[in-house]
Amino acid sequence: METILSIDDLPVQDPPGEDFSSVDLNWTKLGSAERCDDVALIPYDRVDAFIIGECSNVECPTRFHIERGRKRARGSLLEYKDDEYLEYRMYWCSFGPENYGEGGSILPSRRYRLNTRNRAARPQSMRGCTCHFVVKRLYGRPSLALLMYNERRHVNKAGFVCHGPLDRDAIGPGAKKIPYVCSEIQQQTMSMIYLGIPEENILEKHIEGIQRYCGADAKQQSLASQYVQKLGMIIKRSSHELDLDDQASIRLWAERNKKSIFFYQDTSETEPFVLGIQTEWQLQQLIRFGHRNVIAVDSVFGIKHLKYPLCTLLVFDSRQHALPVAWIITRSIVKADVAKWIKSLLDRVHLVDSGWKANGFVIDDAAAEIDPIRQIILPFPLEIFSCPILFSIWRVRRSWLRNIVKRCTNVEVQREIFKRLGQIVYSIWSGEDVAISLEEFSLDFVDQNSFMQYFKASWVPKIEMWLTSMKTLPLASQEASGAIEAYHVKLKSKLYDDSHLGSLQRVDWLVHKLTTELHSSYWLDRYADESDSFQIVKEEYIASTSWHRALQIPDNSVTLNDKDHLFAKVVSQKDSNLTRVVWNPGSEFSHCDCDWSMQGNLCKHVIKVNMICGNLQGYKSSMSFESLKNILVDLWSKPMDDSVDLDISTAWTCQMLDQVQKLVELNNSGDIGTVVNNLPLKWVAKRARASSVRRLSIASSSKKGTKKSATCRKSRKRKRLSRLR
């Protein structure tokens, strides 16, 4: 919006129609950098039409009263500025400025009493609304009126909508009579509304929840129906734009939603913008599923489309699905900035559970700062303690396959290029020279101009960095990569909707989408699974990852080409006449001819074939297993013979193998009771054992009388005296 220092250049606006409002005017900023008001110039005889139009606001219907007024006589000023007034009136929303809701008392602000019968649509309902504007009849041009809007939004001092249909605290006139609605029922209803479930189904589930607390009552059901309708109206009319300026809008959102923010740093000359979002439910899931478990990250999402890239922290829930537990919106990947929000997140978790600790962290970007991430896993000096950080190759695999399919038209060339790239990655453990392999790769596919230009420009300058990360860090499994990829695909489908493409450069729109639709989707998934309700939602949630879809394919549906291991065939479960072909089986760089794989995704057919090939001779081991084997060999061969380093390495190796064996036994067991019975007996602390034995001895001695206990006391007294001598 343009900022001016004088009103001389303002055009006179006279919108057509009997009444008009602020929406029909073009507003301009007037003032300095410290204080600016929205101004517009209209004919003085259209002021009443403007006030009537403002009172007819659909979202916040109200009436405006004169809060303050002044007049001057014509000719009273010999010298005057261009904005001096002949008449001055301040109009204030009749739901303010007093607030009947704070402490039950009226906040005095007027010098005189107004007629309360005409105050607002609902009498006795002043709620501290700050919406007000000034009308100045200009001294130099009496036929014109200058409109100055100090606050155009109908909000209170805290920035919340305080009246009208969008007011969450007063959904309707009978809001106090609505039956008890706990946070779980409210979140369930809101999630269903955000996901577009029909209102009849929402009302049915809402009434079922109400009846658990209040019983069956026709009146309560009627009030519950009104509650659902009003809540739906609030959600449909809510907007992400709290201010026309995106930066000011996100400040207002941060002020209103402090409980959902774990770190906020506004843009300045020295510091970049950083916003860390985590709702209370996400915090609970992080503590529940992240403790003694692995945390993953989907980094730099939307770096080409969004104003600020999005980074997501993920935990693996009870079904090993990726669950978002924190969102970080920032462009900065500097070590100091990453350390700030990671420390803030860790402090928030430790306030709830001081013993919380993660066992590992999965990254998907070779350029990510590792040192700050170690703090969230093991808060000790980094020079002394190491930290288990794993690397996921799903981003590399997805990017290469998508561009191969997009830029190469020949199907056989697509298969060969992807296979050769996989061989280059596998060669990091065999000691081959990567530079020579890349040169041979470029010569063999020199005719594929489009793909080779992309590969040389985007990957050749940094491929050494990526391969080094794959070699030095343990690699995550296909199940973890598939779960992260499933979240990434769902996030992309939610954000890159055609109807919102014009809002991609607004941070408040991104925050609104994350905290409403995406948050509600994952909340309802978890609720449906744990409560065994919403069967359709539960089934879609279970089958949301390629790994779980692969488990539904029987082994006899897979046929391997045992001769040269070129391909494998998988019979479709929906159509037995349809067969999918998986090329380069047994490798993470195998791909299928199904539509899902052709989009660059890790499909269920590839995962199923790799599951079978992993147990057969002649096929390559998975990259995660190759990485583990390389780490164990390096750990065994590094120390000198007969040294303390050898003892430490042996202890670490035995501990690691013991944990792996227990984990495998737990996953393969159908009854956890058998696993618990096989665990070794663990004694309690020595002090507890001694106290329990002492209690047993005292109880047995009490049955024999007090004579023996008195003799024991005398004996103990003589022993103490002998020690003193």
N, C-alpha and C positions, 0 to 999 in steps of 0.2 A: 504494500500500500504506500502511495506517495506521501511524503512529509513536506509540509509547507510552513513558512514562517509568517505569512500574511494571508488574509482572506480576500484580498483584492482580486486574485486570479481565480477564485472559486466560481464555477458556473452556477446559475440559478436553475434548480431542478423543479419541475412541476409534473409529477407522474399523472397519467390519465386515470380516470375512475373517480368514484365518489369518495372512497377512502383509500389510504395507502399506508404502508408501514416502512420500517427501516430496511426491509429486504428489497424494496423497490428503489432505494436510493444508492448512489455511488458515494462512498465515504472516503474522506481524506484525513490524513494525520496532520494535526496542527499542534505546534509546540516545539519543545527542545528535546534533547536526548533523554533528560531526566523524567519529563512528564509530557505525554502526548494524549490528546483526545481525538476521537473520531468526530469529524464535523461535516456538515452539509448545509447548503443554502437553499431555502424555499421561500415562496411568497408568504407574507405574514397572514393573509386571509386563509391559507391552507393548513395552519397549525392545528386547528381542531380536527380536521380530517386525518392528520398524522397521528394525533393522540388516540382517536377512535380505532384506527388501524392497529396501533400498538397494543391496545387493550384486547383485540380480537386474535391474539396469538394462540394458535391451536395447541402448541406444546405447553405453554404457560399462560393460560387465560388469566387476566387480572384487570385491575383498574388503577389509574395513576392519579395521585392527589398532589396538590401544590405543597411542597415542603417548605419553600422559602420564596419570597417575592420582593422586588424593589421596583421603584419607578423614578423617573426623572422628568422634569418639565423641559419642554423644548426651549432652546436658547439659554439653558442654564450653564452650558459648558462653552467657553471661548475657544479652547483647544481640546481636541479629542483624538483618540486613536481610531483605527478602522474598525475595531471590534467593540467599541464602547456601546453601551446599551441605552435604549430609551425605556424599555421594559425588560425586566429580568425575572424569570420564573424557573424554579427547579421542581421538576416532576419526579416523584418517587413511586415505585411500585407499592400498592397498598398492602402487600404482605411484608412490608418492612417500613422503616429501618428497625423498629423494635422487634423483639423476639420473645413471644410468650412461652417458647419451649425451653428457655434457659433458666432453670431455678424457679420457675413459676412466677417470676416478677417481670414487670415491664421496664425495659431499658429507656430511661428518659432521653429524648432527643428533640422534642418539639417545645416551642415556647407557648403554644396554645393548643387547645383541644379541638379535634375535628369531629365532624358528624360521623359516628361509628356505623350508622345504618347504611351508609354508602361506601364503606371502606373497601370491601372486596367481595368476591363471589361467595365466600364463606366467612361470616362474621367471626370475630374473636380468633382469627387465624394468622396473626402476624408472626412470621417465622424468620425475621432477620434478612429479608431479601435486599440485596445491594444494588439492584437494577435501578438506575435513575439517569435522567438527562436534563439538560438545560436549554431553555428557549430564550434567545436574546433578540429583541426587536432592535435593530441597529439604529444608533443615534444619527448616523450620517445618511442612512437609507431606510427610512421608516416603513417602506412598503415590503421590506425583506426581513426574514427571520433566520437567525443562525442557530442551527441545531448542534448541540455539543453532547455527545454520548460519553459519559464517564464509565459506565458499565452496562454493556448490552445484554449480558447473560443474567438470567434469573437464578442467582446462586447466593448462598450466604457467605460469611467471612471465610469459612473453611473451604469454599469452592464447590460445595455440594448443591445440587438442585434442591430447592427447599419448598416448592409447591408445584401444583399441576400434575398431570399424568406421569411425568418422569420422576416424581419424588418417590424414592424408594421407602422412605419412612412413613409415608401417608398414602398408601395405595388407593384408598377410597374413603368415603365418609365413615364407613363401618370398620375401619382398620383395627380398632381396639377389640372388636368382637370376633375377629377371625380366630379360629382355633389354633392351638399351638403348632407351629411349624418349625421343626428342628433344622439345623444346618444341613443335615444329610438329605432330608426331604426337599428342602429348598434347592440344594445343589443338583439333586436328581431332576427336579422339574426344570430348572434353568438349562441343564445339559440337554434335555430332550427338546426344549424349545430351540436352542441354538443349532441342534442337529436336524431340525426340520421335521420332527415326528408329528403326525396329525394330532390336533388338539383333543380329539376324543380319547386317544390312547394316553395322552399326557394326563388328562383329567382322571382317567380310571386309575392310573398308577399313583397319582397324587392323593386321591381319596383313600386308596388302600393304605398309604403311609399314615394319613391322618387317623384312620380308624385304629391303628395300632396304639395310638396314644389317647384318643378321645372317644373311641367306640363309634357305633353306628348311630347317626342322627341326621334326619333330613335337613334340618336347619344348617348344621355344620357342613353338609355336603353342598348346600346352596352357596354358603360363604366360601367354601373351597373352590367352587366353580368361578366365583367372582375373582378370587385370588389368582387363579391360573390365567384368567383373561387379562386382568390388569398387569400381571407380571409379563405376559406375552407382549402386551402393548408397550410396556416400558422397554423391553429388549428390542423390539422392532423399531422403536423411535430413537433409541440411543445412537449416538454418533461418536466416532473417534475424534472428530474435530472439536476440541474444547476451545480452540482459538484458531483464527485464520493463519497465524504464524505457527509453523510446526514446532519450533523450539519453545515458544511460550506454551503451546498446547501440552507438550510432554512435561514441562515443569508443573503445570496444573495437575496432570495425571499423577506425577510422582508425589505431589503434596497430598492428594486424596487417597493414595494407595500405599502408604508407608509400610503397612504390614506385609505387602507383597514385594518389597524391594529390599535386597540385602546389600546392594552397593549402587550409589549414584554419584556420578561426577559430570558436572555440566561442562560444556565447551568453554575454553578460555584461551588466552594467547599462549599459555605454557602447558596446558593439560588438555588431552582429547576427551571426547564424549564417551562415557561408559555407563551403561545401564544394566544392572543385574536384577533379574526378576525371578522370584521364587514364592509361590503361594504357600499358605500353611499346609495344604494337602501335599504339595510337592516336597516340602520339608519333611513331613512324616514318611513319605515314600523313600526319600534319601536315607533317613535314619533306619528305616525298616529293611530295605533291600541293599543298601550300600555298605552296611556294617559287615566287616569281614568278607567282602565281596568285591567284584570288579566294577569300576566306573568307566564309562566310555564317553567319547566326545564326537559330535558331528560338527566340525569346525568350518568356518568361512562359508556358510550357506548364503547364497544370493550376492556374492561379491560383485557380480556384473549387473544386477538388476536393482538391488535395494540400495537405499541411501547409506545405510551402515550394515555390514555383514552380520549374520546371526550365528552365534556359537551355542550349542546345546550340550548340556551334561546329561548323560543317560545312565540309568541303572537297569539291571536285568531282573525282572520280577519273577514270580513263582513259576511262570511258564517260559522263562528265559527270553521274554520279549523286551525290547528296548523301551524304557519308560522315561519321558523327559522330566527331570527334577530341577532344572534351572536353565534359564535363558540369559545369555550375555550379548548385548547389542553394542558393538564397538568396531572401529576400524583399526585400532591399535593392537599390535601383537608384540609390543615392546615388553621386555622382561619385567620392568618396574611396574607397568600398568597391569600386566597379568598377575603379578604377585599381589597387588592390592585387592583385586576382587576375589582371588582364591583365598587369601587370608580372611577377608570379611565373611566369605561363605563358610569357611571352617570354624570361625568364631561363633557364627550363628548356630551351627550344628552342635558345637560343644556346650553351648548354653542349655541345650535340651538334654544332650547325652554326652557327658564329659569323657566317657570311655569309647566313644565312636571312633572307628578306624577302618579305612579301606585297605584291601589287600592288593590292589593293582589298579592300573589306569591304562586304558586303551586309547591311543591317539591315532589319527588318520592323516596327519599332515607332517611331512618330514621337516618343515620349517618351524614347527611349534617349539615354544620354549619349554624345555623339560624340567629345569631346576625349580621354577615356581610350582609345577605340578607335583613335585615330590613332597611339598609341604602338606598337601591335602591327604597324603597317604601315610607319611611317617614324619611327624613334626619334630625332627631332630636335626642337628647340624649335618649338612649335606656332605661335608668332607669325611665324616666318620661312617655314616650309614648309607647303604645303597637302597634303591627303591625299585620295586617291580613295575616297570612301564613296558607295555606291549604295543606293538604296531600292527595296524590293520591295513591290508592292501586293497580293501573294497573300492576306495576312491580311484586308485590307479587302474584297477581292472575295469571299472565302469567307464572311465574316461576313454581308455584305449578301445574298448569294444564298441562304444557308441560311435566314435569317430571312424573306426574301420568300416562299420556298416554304412555310415553316412557317406563316406568319401570313396569307397571302393564298390564298384558295381558287380564285379565278378565274385560269385559265391565261393569258388575254390580259392581265389586269392585271399578273400577274407579269412578263411580257415587257416591258410598257411601263414599269413602275417601274424595272427593272434597266437598261433602255435610257436612261432619263432620268438616273439616277444616273451612268451612264457619261458622258453629255453634260456633266454638272456637273464631273466630273473633267477631261475633255478641255478644258473652257473655261478652265483655269488659264493656258494659253498664248495665248489669244485676247484677254485683257484684260477679260473680262466680270466683272460684279460678282457674286460668289458669294452674297452675302446676298439679292440680288434673285432669283437662280435658285432658292435654297432656299425662298424665300417662295412663288414660283410653283409649285414642286414640292409644297409643303404644301397649297396651295389646290386643285390638280388632283386630289390623292389624299386629300382630307379624309375621304372615306367609308371608307377603309381604317384603321379605328381601331387595330387591334392593331399593325400595322406602324408606323404613324406615332407611336404612343406609344413603341415601342421605339426608333425612329430619333431622336426628339427627346430622349429620356432618355439614350441611349448615345452618340450621334454628333454631334448639333448643338452641344453645348458645346465639343467638341474638334475639329470637322471643319476649322476654320481651321488648326489646328496640323498636321493630316495633309496638307491641301492645300499648305501652305507647304513641308513636307518634300518632297512630290512635285515641286514646282516648282523648289526650290533644289538638290536633289540629283539626280544622274543616276539614271534608273530601270533596274532590272534587267530582263533579257529574260524571255520566257515560258518558255524552257527552264530557266533558273535558278529561276524561281518554281515551275514544275512539279516540279523536283527537291526543293526545300525542302518543298513540300506533300506529296510522296510520303513523305519521312521523317516528317513530322508525322503522317500517317495511320497509318504503321506503328508509330510510337511510341504512338499512342493505342490501337491494337488490342492492343498488348502489355501496356500498363499498366491499361487500363480493362476488365479481365477480370472477369466477374461473380463468380468465385470469390475475388477478392482485394479486393472493394469495402470490406470491413471493415478493411483494412490501409492505406488511402489516406492516413491521417493519421500514418503512421509513416515516418520518414526511412530507417530501416534497411531497410524493405521496398522502398522506391524504389531505394536503392543496390543492393540484391541483384538486383532485376529488371534494372537497367541493366547491371551488370557480369557478369551470367550470360547470360540469354536474349538480350537485345538485342545485347550485345557479340558473343556467339557467332554470332548470325544474320548480322551484317555481316562477321565474320571468314570465315565459311564462304562467303558470297557472293563475296568477293574471291578466296579460295583456289580456288573452283570456276572462276572466270573465268580466272585466271592459269595454273592447272595444267591447264585443259581437262578437268576431271573433274566428277563429280556433274552430269551433263547436265541433269537436271530442275531442280536448284538454279540452275544457270547460266542456263537459259532464263527462269526466273521472275525472276532478278536483272536480266537484260537488259530484260525487259518491265515492270519495276517502276515506270517513269515514263510519264506520258501522252505525253511528247515522243517517246520511242522507239516507243511503240505507234502514234503518228500517222505515223511514218515508214514503217510497214508498210502503210498505206492507199495504194493507187495513185491517181494524179490523176484517172483516168477514173471513179473511184467518186464524185466530187464534182460536183454540179450546182448552178450559181449562178442565182439569180433576177436577171438583169441589168436588169430593168425598173426596179425601185425599191429594190433591194438590201435587201429585208426579211428574207429567209431564204435558206438554202442546204440542200441535201439530200446526205446521205452514205449510200451503200449499205453495209450491214453485211457484214463479211468472213466471218462465221460463217454467216449466213443471208442469201442474196441477195434473198429476198422481204421482208426487213426494211429499212426506210429511216429514218434519223435526221434530224431537222430541227434546224438550227442557226439561231437567231434573232439579228438584228443582226450579220451576218458582218463580219469585218475589224476587229473591236474586241475589246479585252481584256474588255469587258463584254458579250460575246455568250455565250449559253448554249444548251444542247442539251436535248432531251427524254429523254435516256437516264438510267438510274438513278444513274450515277456523278455526272453533272452536277447532278441534282436534290438531291444531298447537299451541294452547294456546292463540289464539286471542279472542277478544270480538266481536262476530259475530252479524249480524243484527237480526237474529231470537231471540237471547237472549234479545237484547235491546227492540225489539217490544213486546215480552211477558211481560217484566218488565214494559213497559209503560202501558199496559192494567191492569196488576196486581196492579199497584200503586193506581188505582182508585177503587179497590174492597176490601171488607172486608174479613178478614181471611188470608190475605197474609201479609208478613213482609214489613215494609217500607224500602225504600232504605237506605243504610248506610249513605249517605250524609244527608238525612233528620233526621235520628236517631242522628247523630252528632250535627246537628243544634238544635234539641229539647233538647239534653243534655246540650248544652251550654246555652240555654235560661233558662232552669230550674235552672242550677247552678248560673246563673246571678241573678235570682229572689230570690233564697233562701240564698244567701251568706250574704247580709247586715243585720244589726240589724234593728228592727222595729223603726220607727220614728227617723231615723238617716239621716245625709247628704249622707252617702253611698247609702242609699235606693233611694234618689232623683237622684243621679248620675246614678245608675243602671236603674231606670225607664226612664230617659232621653235617655240613650243609647239604651234601648230596644225599645222605641217608635220610635226613629230615624231609627233603623234597620228594624223594621216592616214596617215603611212608605216607605223605599227604596225598600224593597222586594215587597210590593203591587204595587208600581209604575212600577217596572220592570216586574212583571207578567202582569199588564195591558198593558204595551207597547208590550210585546211579543205576547199577545193574540189578540191585535187589528190589524185589517186589514188595517185601515186608520189612519196614524199618526196625521192627522188633527184633528180628534175627541179627541185624547189624549191632544193635545196642547190647544184646546178650553176649556177643563175641568181644565186646570192648574189655580191656583189662580193668581190674578193680582199682579204683583210685582212693587212697586214704585222704582223710581230711587233715588239716594242719596239726602239727605236733601239739600245740597248746590246746586245741579242741579235743584231741584224743586224751591228753592228760586230765583235762577237766572232766571228761565223761567217765574215765576210769575212777577218778576221785569221787565222783558222785555215786558210782556203783559201790565203792568200798565203804562210804559213809552210810549208805542205805543198808548194807549187809551188817555193819557193825552195830547199828542202832537196835537190831533185834536181839543182840547178846547182852544188852543192859548197859548201864552207864559206868559200871565199875571198871571195865576194860578201857573205856575211852578216857576216864580220869587218869589211869595209870600211864596211858600214852602221852597225855598232856604233861605229866610230871617228868617223864623221860625226855620229852622235847625240851623242857625247861632246863634240865640238867645238862643237856648237850649244848645249849646256847651259852650257859654259864661257863662250861669248860672251854668253849672257843674264846670267850672274853679273857680268860686267864692266860 
